[in-house]
Amino acid sequence: MAVALGVYGKLPGPGWSSALHRGSGRVAFLVSVPVAVHCLYALGYQTYETRVLWHSILGCFFFDAFSAKMLLLRSERLRPLVLPHLRSDDMTPDPTRRTVLLATGAAALLVGCSENGDDEGDSAKENASPGQELAKTSDIPVGGGTIFKDEKVVVTQPKEGDFKAFSNICTHQQCPVASVSGGTINCTCHGSKFSIEDGSVKNPPATKALPEKQITVDGNSIRLA
């Protein structure tokens, strides 16, 4: 930011400020690429919470805009077409398109966070339903389990007739678990795995076990306790 202000004459700076601005921008772009690739590979596009949904949308939007600017400005032919939409030459206080986009994105982020708080409160009320039937015992495979996304519960049957229940939220970075197979409850965000017997960690990076949920088995019906 300081270098950019120097380029536009708002701060004193050496004659090579323009070259420094371009160079630092390229370095920042190169450093951000592996981070973006990791996020896309490890997390992908997630929608299980409003906050996470907005993070996915805005993260893609701003990184794409940044990437487009860095790549398009290298073209002498495209630069005159692109540049007017990416900066304001006179640096006047009037809002530019970039300012409007940033303000809109920030407002959307705040709205998303506030909505997330309401969603969490509502979901907490919805999840607190003692006596609610989750499934029939026949729905839970022996040596496996079933994920109930709406109730945020995983019900497993390590041995025939022995039913367990755990939170479906991974203790590593709060991703919902994706599957139950091979004797473990699996989170595909970063590869954490948990035992179907007691929720303990079977594969990192998670370090804490899945919290246990209370259930009751009444005949062939499995209910929240």
LUMMARFI-637859 format. One record per residue: residue in three letters; x, y, z of N, C-alpha, C in turn. Coordinates in steps of 0.05 Angstrom, whole numbers, plus 32768, in hexadecimal, padded with zeros to 4 digits. Example, Ala and Ser with C-alpha at 12.3 -4.5 7.8 and 13.67 -1.06 7.14 Angstrom:
2
ALA81087F8E809C80F67FA6809C81087FBE809C
SER81017FD3808E81117FEB808F81028001809D
END
This chain:
225
MET80117FE88000800080008000801180198000
ALA802680198011803880308012804680357FF7
VAL804F801F7FEA805C80227FD08048802C7FBB
ALA802F80237FBC801B802C7FAA8016804A7FAD
LEU801580537FC6801180707FCB802980807FC1
GLY804180747FC3805880817FB8805780837F9A
VAL804D806E7F8C804A806F7F6F803880857F66
TYR802280897F75800F809E7F6E801580B97F79
GLY802D80BC7F85803580D67F8F802980DF7FA9
LYS801C80CE7FB7800F80D57FD0802380D37FE8
LEU803880C47FE3804E80C27FF7806880C67FE8
PRO807C80D27FF6809680D47FE980A380B97FE5
GLY80B080B57FCF80BD809C7FCA80D1809E7FB4
PRO80E3808A7FB180F7808A7F9D80EB80867F81
GLY80FB808B7F6D80F280897F5180EC806D7F49
TRP80F780597F5880F1803E7F5180DA80327F60
SER80C880437F6B80B1803A7F7A809E80297F68
SER809C80327F4F808A80237F3C809480077F38
ALA80AE80037F3480B97FE87F3180B67FD87F4A
LEU80BA7FE57F6180B67FD77F7A80997FCE7F7E
HIS80877FDF7F76806A7FD97F7980637FC17F68
ARG806C7FC07F4F80677FA97F3E80747F907F48
GLY808D7F937F51809B7F7B7F5B808F7F6F7F74
SER80877F817F87807B7F777FA080607F6A7F9A
GLY80517F767F8680387F6A7F7F803B7F4E7F74
ARG804F7F4B7F6380547F307F58805C7F1C7F6D
VAL806D7F257F8080757F137F95805D7F0B7FA6
ALA804C7F1F7FAC80347F197FBC80227F057FAD
PHE80207F087F93800F7EF67F83801B7EDA7F84
LEU80357ED77F8080427EBD7F80803F7EAF7F9C
VAL80427EBF7FB1803F7EB47FCC80237EAB7FD1
SER800F7EB97FC67FF37EB27FCC7FE97E9A7FBC
VAL7FF67E937FA67FED7E7C7F967FED7E627FA5
PRO80037E5A7FB380027E407FC17FEE7E407FD8
VAL7FE97E587FE47FD57E597FF97FB97E547FED
ALA7FB47E617FD67F9A7E5E7FC97F967E417FC0
VAL7FAB7E357FB57FA97E197FAC7FA47E067FC4
HIS7FB17E0B7FDA7FAD7DFB7FF27F907DFE7FFB
CYS7F867E167FFC7F6A7E1A80057F567E0C7FF3
LEU7F5A7E0E7FD97F487E017FC67F4A7DE37FC9
TYR7F627DD97FCC7F667DBC7FCE7F5C7DB17FE8
ALA7F637DBE7FFE7F5C7DB480197F407DBA8021
LEU7F367DD1801A7F1B7DDA80237F067DDA800D
GLY7F0E7DE27FF57EFB7DE47FE07EE67DF97FE5
TYR7ED07DF67FD77EB97E097FDA7EA67DFD7FEF
GLN7EA57E0A80077E957E00801D7E7C7E118021
THR7E667E0580287E4D7E13802C7E3F7E0C8046
TYR7E4D7DFD80587E3E7DF2806F7E387E078084
GLU7E437E1F80837E3C7E3580947E3C7E4E8084
THR7E2C7E62808C7E2B7E7B807D7E467E89807C
ARG7E547E8980937E6E7E9680947E817E898081
VAL7E817E6E80807E937E5F806E7E8B7E638051
LEU7E717E65804C7E687E6A80317E727E858027
TRP7E707E9A80377E7A7EB5802F7E987EB5802C
HIS7EA67EA6803D7EC37EA4803B7ECA7E988020
SER7EBC7E8380187EC27E767FFF7EBD7E887FE7
ILE7EA67E967FE87E9F7EA87FD27EB27EC07FD0
LEU7EB67ECD7FE67EC77EE67FE67EE47EDF7FE1
GLY7EED7EC87FEC7F097EC07FE87F0E7EBB7FCA
CYS7EFC7EAD7FBD7EFF7EA87FA07EFD7EC27F90
PHE7EEA7ED47F987EE67EED7F897EFF7EFE7F8B
PHE7F097F047FA37F1F7F167FA67F397F0B7F9B
PHE7F3E7EF07F9E7F567EE57F937F557EE57F75
ASP7F3D7EDF7F6A7F3B7EDF7F4C7F3F7EFC7F42
ALA7F347F107F507F387F2C7F477F567F337F48
PHE7F637F2B7F5E7F7F7F317F617F907F237F4C
SER7F897F097F467F987EFA7F327F947F067F17
ALA7F7B7F0E7F107F757F1A7EF67F857F347EF2
LYS7F857F447F077F947F5D7F057FB27F587F00
MET7FBE7F467F0F7FDA7F417F0C7FE17F357EF1
LEU7FCF7F247EE67FD57F177ECD7FCE7F297EB5
LEU7FB77F377EB67FAF7F487EA07FC17F617E9C
LEU7FCB7F6B7EB27FDC7F837EB07FF67F7E7EA2
ARG7FFD7F657E9F80167F5E7E9180137F607E73
SER7FFB7F627E6A7FF67F637E4D7FF47F817E44
GLU80067F897E3280057FA47E287FEC7FAB7E1A
ARG7FE07F977E0C7FC87F9B7DFD7FAF7F9E7E0F
LEU7FAE7F8E7E257F977F8F7E367F997FA47E4C
ARG7FB17FAE7E517FB47FC17E677FA37FDA7E65
PRO7FA17FE67E4D7F907FFE7E4B7F737FF97E50
LEU7F6A7FE07E4B7F4E7FD97E4F7F487FD27E6C
VAL7F5C7FC77E797F587FBD7E957F5E7FD37EA9
LEU7F737FE27EA57F7D7FF57EB97F6880087EC4
PRO7F5780147EB37F4380277EBE7F30801B7ED2
HIS7F2C80017ED17F1A7FF47EE47F287FEA7EFD
LEU7F427FEC7EFE7F517FE27F157F5D7FF87F27
ARG7F5E80107F1D7F6A80257F2D7F5E80407F24
SER7F6480547F347F5C806F7F2E7F7580807F2A
ASP7F79808A7F127F9280987F0C7F9580B27F1C
ASP7F7F80C07F227F8180D97F2F7F8080D77F4E
MET7F7B80BE7F587F7A80B97F747F6880CC7F83
THR7F5180D37F777F3E80E47F837F2F80D67F99
PRO7F2280E47FAB7F1380D77FC07EFA80CA7FB7
ASP7EF180CF7F9D7ED980C27F937EDD80A47F92
PRO7EC980957F997ECC80777F997ED0806C7F7E
THR7EE4805B7F7B7EEA804D7F627EDB80337F62
ARG7EDC80257F4B7ECE800B7F4A7EDB7FF87F5E
ARG7EF57FFA7F607F037FE87F737EF97FED7F8F
THR7EF780077F967EED800E7FB17ED180037FB6
VAL7EC080067FA27EA57FFC7FA57EA47FDE7FA8
LEU7EB47FD07F997EB57FB37F9B7EBF7FAA7FB6
LEU7ED47FB87FC07EDF7FB17FDA7ECA7FB67FF0
ALA7EBD7FCD7FEE7EA97FD480027E927FC08002
THR7E897FB97FE97E737FA67FE77E7B7F8B7FF3
GLY7E947F827FEC7E9D7F687FF77E9F7F688015
ALA7EA97F7F80217EAB7F81803E7E8F7F80804B
ALA7E7C7F8E803E7E617F8F80497E557F738048
ALA7E597F6580317E4E7F4A802F7E5A7F378044
LEU7E747F3B80497E827F2B805D7E767F2F8079
LEU7E717F49807F7E657F4F80997E497F43809B
VAL7E397F4580857E1F7F3A80867E207F1C8089
GLY7E337F0F807B7E367EF2807D7E3C7EEA8099
CYS7E4E7EF980A67E567EF280C27E3F7EF580D5
SER7E2F7F0B80D17E197F1080E37E047EFB80DF
GLU7DFF7EF380C57DEB7EDE80C07DF47EC480CB
ASN7E0F7EBF80CB7E197EA680D67E137EA480F3
GLY7E167EBB81017E107EBA811D7DF37EB28122
ASP7DE07EBD81127DC47EB681157DC07E98810E
ASP7DCD7E8F80F97DCA7E7380F17DD37E608107
GLU7DE97E6781137DF37E5681287DE07E55813F
GLY7DD47E6B81467DC17E6C815C7DA87E5B8155
ASP7D9F7E5E813C7D877E4E81337D8D7E318133
SER7DA57E2A81287DAC7E0D81267DAF7E018141
ALA7DBA7E1181557DBD7E0681707DA17DFF817B
LYS7D8D7E1081757D727E0B817F7D677DF28171
GLU7D6C7DF081567D617DDA81487D6E7DC08150
ASN7D887DC081567D967DA8815D7D8E7D9D8178
ALA7D867DAF818A7D7F7DA781A57D637D9B81A6
SER7D607D83819C7D467D76819A7D477D5A81A6
PRO7D487D5881C17D487D3E81CE7D307D2E81C5
GLY7D357D1481C07D1F7D0281B87D1B7D01819A
GLN7D297D12818B7D267D12816E7D327CF88163
GLU7D237CEB81527D2D7CD381457D417CDA812F
LEU7D587CCD81317D6D7CD1811D7D6A7CBD8106
ALA7D677CA4810E7D677C8F80FA7D5D7C758107
LYS7D597C6180F67D547C4680FF7D6F7C388102
THR7D6F7C2581147D897C1681197D937C0980FF
SER7D807C0180EE7D887BF480D57D957C0780C2
ASP7D927C2280C77D9F7C3680B57DBD7C3980BA
ILE7DC67C2F80D17DE27C3380D97DF17C1980D4
PRO7E047C1980C17E127C0080BA7E257BF880D1
VAL7E287BDE80D57E3B7BD380E97E577BD980DF
GLY7E687BE480F17E837BEB80E97E857C0580DA
GLY7E6F7C1380D97E6F7C2D80CA7E5E7C4180D9
GLY7E517C5280CA7E407C6780D67E327C7880C1
THR7E217C8A80CB7E127C9B80BA7E147CB880C5
ILE7E177CCB80B27E1A7CE780B97DFF7CF580B6
PHE7DF67D0380CA7DDD7D1380C97DE57D3080C9
LYS7DE67D3C80B17DF07D5780AE7DDF7D6C80BD
ASP7DC57D6980BA7DB37D7D80C67DB57D7D80E4
GLU7DB77D6580F07DB97D63810D7DD67D668117
LYS7DE97D6681047E067D68810A7E0F7D51811D
VAL7E077D3981157E0D7D2281257E167D0B8113
VAL7E297CFB811C7E317CE3810F7E2B7CCC8121
VAL7E1B7CB981177E147CA181277E247C89811B
THR7E327C7B812C7E417C6481237E387C4A8132
GLN7E407C3481267E3B7C1A81327E547C098130
PRO7E677C0D81437E807BFF81427E7D7BE08143
LYS7E6A7BD881547E637BBB81567E457BB98154
GLU7E3B7BA2814C7E1F7B9F81497E107BA48163
GLY7DFD7BB781627DED7BBE81797DFA7BD3818A
ASP7E127BDC81847E207BF081947E217C0A8184
PHE7E117C1D818C7E0E7C36817D7E1C7C4D818C
LYS7E2A7C5E817D7E387C7581887E307C8E8177
ALA7E337CA581837E2C7CBE81757E417CD3817C
PHE7E487CE381677E5D7CF8816B7E547D10815A
SER7E617D2781617E5D7D3F81517E687D3A8135
ASN7E5B7D4681217E667D4381057E797D5980FD
ILE7E817D6A81107E937D80810B7EB07D788113
CYS7EC17D7880FF7EDE7D7181047EEA7D858118
THR7EF97D7B812A7F057D8C813F7F1E7D9A8135
HIS7F267D96811C7F3E7DA481127F377DC1810A
GLN7F267DC480F67F1F7DDE80EC7F017DE180E7
GLN7EF27DD180F67ED47DD480F67EC77DCD80DB
CYS7ED47DBC80CB7EC67DB280B37EB37D9C80BA
PRO7E9D7D9880AC7E8C7D8180B27E9A7D6880A6
VAL7E987D5280B57EA47D3980AB7E947D308092
ALA7EA17D2080817E957D1A80677E8D7CFD8064
SER7E997CEB80737E927CCF806E7E9A7CBE8087
VAL7E8F7CA580877E977C91809B7E9E7C78808C
SER7EB77C70808E7EC07C5880807EDA7C4E808D
GLY7EDF7C35808A7EF87C2980947EFC7C2C80B2
GLY7EE67C2D80C17EE77C2F80DE7EED7C4B80E8
THR7EEB7C5F80D67EF17C7B80DF7EDC7C8E80D3
ILE7ED97CA480E17EC97CBB80D87EDD7CCE80CB
ASN7ED87CD580B27EEC7CE280A27EE47CFF809A
CYS7EF87D11809E7EF57D2D80957F077D31807D
THR7EFB7D3980677F0B7D3C804E7F187D57804B
CYS7F127D6A805E7F1F7D84805C7F3D7D82805E
HIS7F477D7480727F647D7280767F6D7D55807D
GLY7F5A7D42807B7F627D26807E7F5F7D1B809A
SER7F547D2980AD7F517D1E80C87F3D7D0780C8
LYS7F437CF380DA7F327CDC80DD7F2E7CD680FA
PHE7F167CCD81017F0E7CC8811D7F027CAC811F
SER7F077C9F81367EFE7C84813B7EDF7C83813D
ILE7ED37C6F81327EB67C6C81347EAE7C61814F
GLU7EC27C58815F7EBD7C4D81797EBB7C62818F
ASP7ECD7C75818F7ECD7C8981A47ED37CA5819A
GLY7ED57CA981807EDA7CC481757EF67CCE8177
SER7F087CBD81817F247CC581847F327CC98169
VAL7F477CD981697F557CDF81507F657CC78146
LYS7F607CC0812D7F6F7CAA81217F837CB4810C
ASN7F7E7CCC81037F907CD880EF7F907CF680F2
PRO7FA77D0380F57FA87D2080F87FA17D2E80DD
PRO7F9E7D4880DC7FA97D5C80EF7F987D618108
ALA7F807D57810A7F707D5B81227F7E7D4F813A
THR7F7B7D5C81517F887D52816A7F747D4C8180
LYS7F5B7D54817C7F477D4F81907F317D3C8185
ALA7F277D2C81967F127D19818E7EF87D278187
LEU7EE77D1A81787ECC7D2581737EBC7D24818C
PRO7EAE7D3981937E9D7D3981AB7E877D2481A8
GLU7E827D1581BE7E6D7D0181BD7E527D0D81C1
LYS7E3E7D0281B37E227D0A81B57E127CF481C3
GLN7DFE7CFC81D27DEE7CE981E07DD67CE081CF
ILE7DD37CC681CD7DBD7CBB81BE7DB07CA481CF
THR7D987C9D81C87D8B7C8681D57D817C7481BF
VAL7D817C5A81C47D777C4681B17D5E7C3A81BD
ASP7D487C3F81B17D2E7C3481BA7D237C2181A5
GLY7D277C0881AA7D1F7BF481957D307BF7817D
ASN7D247BFD81667D347C01814E7D377C1F8147
SER7D327C31815B7D337C4D81567D4A7C5A8165
ILE7D597C6A81577D707C7981647D677C968166
ARG7D687CA0817F7D5F7CBB81857D747CCB8193
LEU7D737CE681907D837CF881A07D7B7CF681BD
ALA7D8E7CF581CF7D877CF381EC7D817D0F81F7
END
